[in-house]
Amino acid sequence: MPLKLAAEAEGIPERTVYEWITQGNQGRQPWAAFVAAVTRAKAVGAKQLTVRGLAGGKGSAAAQWFLERRYRDDYGPPREDESKKSEVTIIVEGGLPRRPQ
């Protein structure tokens, strides 16, 4: 779930959570442990959705849908600019060599 909603569900103001994250990213305890726990929780959630999506059956399509939208870079289709083939220009100076006769 989005961090904002998780904070609200626990009665913590969103601003406070982001302040904790800032402190944790600077290596200050106990906020660094909090950031590590949040990071791990996100990874565990994504892992559970991946397992459900790959297993097939009830809930797999919803899990895949969520992963594609929440983690677009990892699970979504290639973006338009990523799927275009790059163009290469080759310039041959002096013409092509002649085939021996």
C-alpha positions as CSV (number, residue, x, y, z in Angstrom):
1,M,0.0,0.0,0.0
2,P,1.2,3.5,-0.5
3,L,3.3,4.8,2.4
4,K,0.8,7.6,3.0
5,L,-2.0,5.2,3.6
6,A,0.1,2.9,5.7
7,A,1.0,5.9,7.9
8,E,-2.7,6.9,8.2
9,A,-3.7,3.4,9.1
10,E,-1.3,3.5,12.0
11,G,-2.3,7.0,13.1
12,I,1.0,8.6,12.1
13,P,1.0,11.8,10.0
14,E,2.5,11.4,6.6
15,R,4.8,14.3,7.2
16,T,6.2,12.5,10.2
17,V,7.0,9.3,8.3
18,Y,8.9,11.3,5.6
19,E,10.8,13.1,8.4
20,W,11.8,9.7,9.8
21,I,12.9,8.5,6.3
22,T,15.0,11.6,5.9
23,Q,16.7,10.9,9.3
24,G,17.1,7.3,8.5
25,N,18.7,8.0,5.1
26,Q,21.3,10.1,6.9
27,G,22.2,7.0,9.0
28,R,20.6,8.2,12.2
29,Q,19.2,5.6,14.6
30,P,16.5,4.5,15.2
31,W,15.2,5.9,12.0
32,A,17.8,4.0,9.9
33,A,16.3,0.8,11.2
34,F,12.8,2.1,10.3
35,V,13.9,2.8,6.8
36,A,15.4,-0.7,6.5
37,A,12.1,-2.2,7.8
38,V,10.0,-0.2,5.3
39,T,12.3,-1.2,2.4
40,R,12.1,-4.8,3.4
41,A,8.3,-4.7,3.8
42,K,8.0,-3.3,0.2
43,A,10.2,-6.1,-1.1
44,V,8.3,-8.8,0.8
45,G,5.0,-7.4,-0.6
46,A,6.3,-7.4,-4.2
47,K,7.6,-10.9,-3.7
48,Q,4.3,-12.2,-2.5
49,L,2.5,-10.5,-5.4
50,T,5.1,-12.0,-7.8
51,V,4.5,-15.5,-6.4
52,R,0.8,-15.1,-6.6
53,G,1.0,-13.8,-10.2
54,L,3.2,-16.6,-11.4
55,A,1.1,-19.3,-9.6
56,G,-1.9,-18.7,-11.7
57,G,-5.4,-19.2,-10.5
58,K,-7.6,-16.9,-8.4
59,G,-5.9,-13.5,-7.7
60,S,-3.1,-14.0,-10.2
61,A,-4.4,-11.5,-12.7
62,A,-5.0,-8.9,-10.1
63,A,-1.4,-9.4,-8.7
64,Q,0.1,-9.0,-12.2
65,W,-2.0,-5.9,-12.8
66,F,-0.9,-4.4,-9.5
67,L,2.8,-5.2,-10.1
68,E,2.6,-3.7,-13.6
69,R,1.3,-0.4,-12.2
70,R,3.2,-0.2,-8.9
71,Y,6.5,-1.4,-10.2
72,R,6.4,-0.3,-13.9
73,D,10.1,-0.3,-14.5
74,D,10.4,-4.0,-13.4
75,Y,7.1,-5.5,-14.4
76,G,5.5,-3.2,-16.9
77,P,5.7,-3.4,-20.7
78,P,8.6,-1.5,-22.3
79,R,8.0,2.2,-22.6
80,E,7.6,3.6,-26.1
81,D,11.0,5.2,-26.1
82,E,12.6,1.9,-24.9
83,S,11.0,-0.2,-27.6
84,K,12.2,1.9,-30.5
85,K,15.1,0.4,-32.4
86,S,18.0,2.7,-32.5
87,E,19.1,4.0,-35.9
88,V,22.7,3.7,-37.0
89,T,24.2,5.8,-39.8
90,I,27.2,4.4,-41.6
91,I,29.2,6.7,-43.8
92,V,31.7,5.1,-46.2
93,E,34.2,7.6,-47.5
94,G,35.8,6.9,-50.9
95,G,33.2,4.4,-51.9
96,L,33.0,0.7,-51.4
97,P,35.9,-1.6,-52.3
98,R,35.6,-3.3,-55.6
99,R,35.3,-7.1,-55.8
100,P,38.3,-8.7,-57.3
101,Q,37.7,-10.1,-60.8
